[in-house]
Amino acid sequence: MISLAHAQTAAAATPGLTDFLPLIIIGILFWFMLIRPQMKRAKEQKQMLSELSKGDEVITASGQVGKVAKIGDQYISLEIADGVITHVQKSSIQTLLPKGTIKGL
């Protein structure tokens, strides 16, 4: 009455390059849109910190604006007002301002 159906065994699918192509494209886009610009920004920040000198006007990560009074290995003395000096970590310096910016504030 009912005949038995015999299923054929399917050939084993071997993953090819086309199966991984979307992942490869996503990885390349991730590299060029996120990782590479971040590495470039970090390199520029490190260069700016190494070229910092006494008398430069800077902005810290917390928003303090001041003039560099003294530079150490880890810390910088920052003059935020006449005679008022604070000590901040060197890595907290965010932006180097053009000379004379503080007087214009």
PyMOL commands that set and color helices and strands:
alter all, ss='L'
color gray80, all
select helices_A, chain A and resi 17-50+90-92+102-104
alter helices_A, ss='H'
color red, helices_A
select strands_A, chain A and resi 57-60+65-71+75-81+84-89+93-97
alter strands_A, ss='S'
color yellow, strands_A
deselect
rebuild
show_as cartoon
